[in-house]
């Protein structure tokens, strides 16, 4: 597929026509019109965006392959407004925030900037043209879409992509610690008033309200299915998986000599890889502390942390020259790094369905994930195609990782089974679009027309 192109406005092209060798004069039923869907992602689009944004980039690319079924517009935040064409039937629409968190230095955190305005009039005008509106969070775009759907009697779909309450708890604590210079004030806000937990509960109520107002709900975790079924009824809840591009993420990209040379990693050290926000929302310090314990126990490992976040400096202090932190990297570079590392360590407990775990497995990389996270769904048999860690302590993680770094044969066996499980049982992004999303959108559109 060609690279998306930034346009001032949408381009449209009609179907190709040409002479027919034998005209068919029999009447034909009218062709089914592709369902027009507006998807709301209240995050900035760009090369440094996280998994939520990348998920919808992949779905847009998949939509380009079924032009007769769907016309998809994904709305993102952007510094420069405009339209990015993926295909004639798929595009990104970028809109500037009205009250962006990027205006407030105090609100800076690792999850990316969003919009805090209660309503976005320009977005509302654009949304009225769609058959179905699909919200993926609870911020300005989603709130605007819900009002437009109710006013115009449009079907409203919600999918749960992140544990918003968990992120709120983590980042509220981080913001309060940064904003308060006095220890007594910090203790008051964090311990006595427990503001992070209060904000998290409030965000949980916002998510529940958005789900309750939806015609259909798409979920990835069993806990989210239970919540949605209680609010809207089990018959209106269905599963949303994540796809993986097993060509882009593949062991054939492995080149560990290049990886060691590029980042200055010694030859005699297995490489532990972490990819994601390097902060407490992903429990990145647990991975670093586990690496420290492995080294103290006589396992000489090197840690590669790809991403950015508040814990970068703490990791540098803890691991010194045995850690490399290159910041955010492109998807193409990350595919090569996945394939060339030795073990993928991901202690996050806030994921719904983490793309990075599926991508690491597709790359033939043994994955070590938390039992308290949606990433555990991606390991079919712990110890076979990955490792699921029950404990939360860094010592638990060090014990789980140790057999993989100590035994190259064991590491290769788990790597082989990881890739095999993806090839045999994991869907592509087009598979997920066809099986999980299109039936929901088409049913919602038919209901509206009826």
C-alpha positions in Angstrom: 0.0 0.0 0.0 1.3 3.5 -0.8 2.0 5.9 2.0 -0.9 8.1 3.1 -0.8 11.6 1.6 -1.8 14.8 3.4 -4.7 16.5 1.5 -6.5 19.8 1.9 -9.8 18.0 1.4 -11.1 14.5 0.6 -10.6 13.2 -2.9 -13.3 11.1 -4.6 -13.1 9.0 -7.7 -15.8 7.0 -9.5 -15.5 3.4 -10.6 -13.7 2.6 -13.8 -15.9 2.0 -16.8 -15.3 0.4 -20.1 -17.0 -1.4 -23.0 -18.6 -4.7 -22.2 -18.2 -7.6 -24.7 -21.7 -8.8 -24.2 -24.3 -6.4 -22.6 -26.6 -7.8 -19.9 -30.0 -6.2 -20.2 -31.6 -8.0 -17.2 -32.5 -5.7 -14.4 -30.0 -5.7 -11.5 -30.7 -5.0 -7.9 -29.0 -1.8 -6.6 -25.6 -2.5 -5.1 -25.4 -2.3 -1.3 -24.0 1.0 -0.2 -20.8 0.9 1.9 -21.5 1.7 5.5 -20.1 5.1 6.4 -18.4 5.0 9.8 -16.8 7.8 11.8 -14.4 6.5 14.5 -13.4 8.9 17.3 -9.8 8.7 18.7 -9.2 11.6 21.0 -5.4 11.4 20.8 -2.8 13.0 18.6 -1.9 11.3 15.4 1.8 11.0 14.6 4.8 8.7 14.5 5.2 8.8 18.3 1.6 7.8 19.0 0.9 4.7 21.1 -0.9 1.5 20.5 -4.5 3.0 20.5 -3.6 5.2 17.5 -1.7 2.5 15.7 -4.6 0.1 16.2 -6.9 2.3 14.1 -4.2 3.0 11.6 -4.1 -0.8 11.0 -7.9 -1.0 10.7 -7.9 1.9 8.2 -5.3 0.0 6.1 -7.6 -3.1 6.3 -10.6 -1.1 5.3 -8.9 0.0 2.1 -9.0 -3.7 1.1 -12.9 -3.9 1.3 -14.1 -0.7 -0.4 -17.5 -2.2 -1.2 -18.2 -2.8 2.5 -17.1 0.3 4.4 -16.2 4.0 4.0 -14.1 4.7 7.1 -13.1 8.1 8.6 -10.9 8.0 11.7 -10.9 11.3 13.6 -7.6 12.1 15.4 -6.3 15.2 17.1 -3.6 17.1 15.1 -1.6 20.3 15.3 -2.4 21.0 11.6 -6.0 20.3 10.5 -6.5 18.4 7.3 -7.2 15.0 5.8 -4.8 12.1 5.3 -5.9 9.7 2.6 -5.2 6.0 3.2 -7.4 4.9 0.3 -10.4 6.2 -1.6 -12.6 4.7 1.2 -10.4 5.2 4.2 -8.9 8.4 5.7 -7.7 10.1 8.8 -9.3 13.5 9.7 -7.2 15.7 11.9 -8.8 18.4 14.1 -7.2 20.8 16.5 -8.2 20.5 20.2 -10.3 23.3 21.6 -8.9 22.8 25.2 -5.9 20.6 24.7 -3.9 19.2 27.6 -0.8 20.4 25.7 -1.7 23.9 26.8 -1.1 23.0 30.5 2.5 22.1 31.4 1.3 20.7 34.7 -0.9 18.1 32.9 1.9 16.6 30.9 2.0 12.8 31.2 3.0 9.8 29.2 -0.3 8.8 27.7 -0.4 11.6 25.1 -2.3 14.8 24.9 -6.1 14.9 24.6 -8.9 17.5 24.5 -10.7 18.6 27.7 -13.5 20.7 26.0 -17.0 19.5 26.6 -18.0 19.8 22.9 -16.3 20.3 19.5 -18.7 22.1 17.1 -16.6 21.6 14.0 -16.4 17.9 14.7 -20.1 17.7 15.3 -20.8 19.2 11.8 -18.6 16.5 10.2 -20.1 13.6 12.1 -23.7 14.1 11.0 -22.8 12.7 7.5 -22.0 9.2 8.8 -24.3 6.1 9.1 -22.6 5.0 12.4 -20.5 6.7 15.0 -17.9 4.7 17.0 -16.3 6.1 20.1 -13.0 4.7 21.5 -12.6 6.7 24.7 -14.6 9.2 26.9 -13.1 12.6 26.1 -14.2 15.5 23.8 -14.5 13.6 20.5 -16.6 10.8 22.1 -18.8 13.2 24.1 -19.4 15.2 20.9 -20.2 12.1 19.0 -22.7 10.9 21.6 -24.6 14.2 21.4 -24.6 14.1 17.6 -25.9 10.5 17.6 -28.7 11.3 20.0 -29.7 14.5 18.1 -29.7 12.8 14.7 -30.7 9.3 15.8 -27.5 7.8 14.6 -26.3 4.4 15.9 -23.6 4.8 18.5 -21.0 2.2 19.1 -18.3 2.1 21.8 -15.2 0.0 22.0 -13.0 -0.2 25.1 -9.3 0.1 24.2 -7.6 1.2 27.4 -8.1 0.9 31.2 -8.8 4.6 31.5 -9.3 4.4 35.3 -5.9 2.7 35.8 -4.2 5.3 33.7 -6.0 8.1 35.6 -4.8 6.7 38.9 -1.2 6.6 37.8 -1.0 9.9 36.1 -3.0 11.8 38.8 -0.4 10.7 41.3 2.4 11.7 38.9 0.9 15.2 38.4 0.2 15.7 42.1 3.8 14.8 43.0 5.1 17.2 40.4 2.8 20.0 41.5 3.4 19.9 45.2 6.8 20.9 46.6 5.9 20.4 50.3 5.9 16.9 51.7 2.9 17.6 54.0 0.8 18.7 51.1 1.7 15.7 49.1 0.8 13.4 51.9 -2.5 15.2 52.4 -3.5 14.9 48.7 -2.1 11.4 48.0 -2.7 9.6 51.3 -5.4 11.3 53.4 -7.6 12.5 50.5 -6.4 9.7 48.2 -7.1 11.9 45.2 -5.7 9.5 42.5 -8.1 6.8 43.5 -11.0 9.3 43.6 -10.2 10.5 40.1 -9.9 7.0 38.9 -13.4 6.1 40.3 -14.8 9.2 38.7 -13.2 8.2 35.3 -14.6 4.7 35.8 -18.1 6.2 36.1 -17.6 8.2 32.9 -16.7 5.0 31.1 -19.7 3.2 32.4 -22.0 6.1 31.4 -20.6 6.1 27.8 -21.1 2.3 27.6 -24.6 2.6 29.0 -25.5 5.2 26.3 -24.3 2.9 23.4 -26.3 0.8 21.0 -23.5 -1.7 20.7 -20.3 -2.3 22.7 -17.1 -4.0 21.7 -14.7 -5.4 24.3 -11.5 -7.3 24.5 -11.2 -8.4 28.2 -13.6 -10.7 30.1 -13.9 -8.0 32.9 -15.0 -5.4 30.4 -17.6 -7.8 28.9 -19.1 -8.3 32.3 -19.4 -4.6 32.9 -20.9 -3.9 29.4 -23.3 -6.8 29.7 -24.6 -5.5 33.0 -25.1 -2.0 31.5 -26.6 -2.7 28.1 -27.4 -6.5 28.0 -25.2 -9.4 26.8 -26.8 -9.5 23.4 -25.4 -6.0 22.6 -21.9 -6.8 23.5 -19.4 -8.5 21.2 -15.6 -9.2 21.1 -13.0 -6.9 19.5 -9.7 -8.7 18.9 -6.4 -7.2 17.7 -4.7 -8.2 14.5 -1.1 -8.7 13.8 0.9 -8.3 10.6 3.0 -11.5 10.6 5.1 -10.3 7.6 6.0 -6.9 9.1 6.8 -8.6 12.4 8.7 -11.7 11.6 11.8 -13.7 12.7 13.2 -13.1 9.2 14.2 -9.6 10.3 16.5 -11.0 13.0 20.0 -9.4 12.9 21.4 -9.4 16.4 24.9 -8.5 15.3 23.5 -5.3 13.8 21.4 -4.7 17.0 24.5 -5.0 19.2 26.5 -2.8 16.9 23.8 -0.1 16.6 23.3 0.2 20.4 26.7 -0.8 21.6 25.5 -4.0 23.4 28.2 -6.5 24.5 28.3 -9.9 22.7 28.0 -12.0 25.9 24.7 -10.6 27.2 21.2 -11.8 26.4 19.0 -8.8 25.4 15.9 -8.0 27.4 13.4 -5.8 25.5 10.7 -3.5 26.9 8.6 -1.4 24.5 6.0 1.1 25.6 5.6 4.1 27.9 8.5 4.1 30.3 6.6 5.0 33.4 4.4 3.5 36.2 1.4 3.0 33.9 3.4 0.1 32.2 5.4 -0.7 35.4 8.6 -0.2 33.5 10.6 0.0 36.8 9.6 -3.6 37.6 11.4 -4.7 34.4 14.4 -2.7 35.3 14.5 -4.0 38.9 14.1 -7.6 37.6 17.1 -7.0 35.4 19.1 -5.7 38.3 18.2 -8.8 40.3 19.2 -11.1 37.4 22.6 -9.4 37.2 23.1 -9.6 41.0 22.3 -13.4 40.7 25.0 -13.9 38.1 23.0 -13.5 34.9 24.7 -10.8 32.7 21.8 -9.3 30.8 21.5 -6.0 28.8 18.1 -4.2 28.9 16.8 -2.2 25.9 13.9 0.1 26.8 12.1 1.5 23.7 9.8 4.4 24.4 9.7 7.6 26.6 8.4 8.4 30.0 9.0 9.6 33.6 11.0 6.5 34.7 13.8 6.8 32.1 16.2 8.6 34.5 15.5 6.2 37.3 16.3 3.2 35.0 19.6 4.8 33.9 20.6 5.3 37.6 19.6 1.7 38.5 21.2 -0.1 35.5 23.9 2.3 34.3 25.6 1.1 31.1 23.7 -2.2 31.1 20.6 -0.4 29.9 20.0 1.4 26.6 17.1 3.9 26.3 16.9 5.2 22.7 13.5 6.9 23.0 10.6 6.3 20.6 11.4 4.4 17.4 9.5 3.8 14.1 7.4 0.7 13.6 9.9 -0.6 10.9 12.8 -0.2 13.3 10.9 -1.8 16.1 10.1 -4.8 13.9 13.8 -5.4 13.4 14.5 -4.9 17.2 11.7 -7.3 18.2 13.2 -10.0 16.0 16.8 -9.4 17.2 16.3 -9.3 21.0 16.2 -12.4 23.2 13.3 -11.9 25.6 10.3 -9.4 25.7 9.5 -8.3 29.3 6.2 -6.4 29.8 5.0 -6.1 33.4 2.1 -3.7 32.6 -1.2 -4.3 34.4 -3.2 -1.7 32.5 -3.6 -3.2 29.1 -6.8 -4.3 27.4 -5.1 -6.1 24.5 -1.5 -4.9 24.0 -0.3 -4.8 20.4 3.3 -5.0 21.5 2.9 -8.5 22.9 1.3 -9.9 19.7 4.0 -8.1 17.6 6.8 -9.6 19.8 5.3 -13.1 19.5 5.0 -12.8 15.8 8.6 -11.8 15.6 9.6 -15.0 17.3 10.4 -13.4 20.7 9.6 -15.2 24.0 7.2 -12.9 25.9 7.0 -12.5 29.7 3.7 -10.8 30.8 1.6 -10.2 33.9 -1.3 -12.5 34.8 -3.1 -9.3 35.9 -3.1 -7.8 32.4 -4.9 -8.3 29.1 -1.6 -9.4 27.6 -2.0 -12.7 29.4 -4.8 -13.6 26.9 -2.1 -13.7 24.2 -0.2 -16.6 25.9 -2.0 -19.9 25.4 0.1 -22.0 27.7 2.5 -20.4 30.1 5.9 -22.0 29.8 5.2 -23.0 26.2 4.5 -20.0 23.9 5.3 -17.4 26.6 5.5 -16.9 30.3 2.7 -15.5 32.5 3.9 -14.1 35.8 1.5 -14.4 38.8 3.5 -12.2 41.2 4.0 -8.5 41.2 7.4 -8.2 42.9 10.5 -7.7 40.7 11.9 -10.9 42.3 9.0 -12.8 40.8 9.8 -11.4 37.4 13.5 -12.2 37.7 12.7 -15.8 38.6 10.4 -16.1 35.5 13.0 -14.6 33.2 16.0 -16.5 34.5 15.4 -19.8 32.7 15.1 -18.0 29.3 18.4 -16.0 29.7 20.3 -19.0 31.1 19.2 -21.6 28.5 19.5 -20.7 24.8 17.7 -23.9 23.9 14.7 -23.2 26.1 14.6 -19.7 24.7 14.6 -21.0 21.2 11.8 -23.4 22.0 9.5 -20.7 23.5 10.4 -18.4 20.6 9.4 -21.1 18.0 6.1 -21.8 19.8 5.4 -18.0 20.1 5.6 -17.5 16.4 3.7 -20.7 15.7 0.8 -19.7 17.8 0.5 -16.4 16.0 0.7 -18.0 12.5 -1.8 -20.7 13.3 -4.4 -18.9 15.5 -3.9 -15.1 15.5 -6.0 -13.1 13.0 -4.8 -10.4 10.6 -6.1 -6.9 10.9 -8.3 -7.6 7.9 -9.7 -10.7 9.6 -10.6 -8.7 12.7 -12.2 -5.9 10.6 -14.3 -8.5 8.7 -15.3 -10.6 11.7 -15.5 -8.2 14.6 -16.1 -4.7 13.3 -18.0 -4.9 10.0 -20.9 -7.0 11.3 -21.5 -4.6 14.2 -21.3 -1.5 11.9 -23.6 -3.1 9.2 -26.1 -4.3 11.7 -26.3 -0.8 13.3 -26.7 0.9 9.9 -29.5 -1.5 8.9 -31.3 -0.9 12.2 -31.1 2.8 11.5 -32.4 2.5 8.0 -35.2 0.2 9.1 
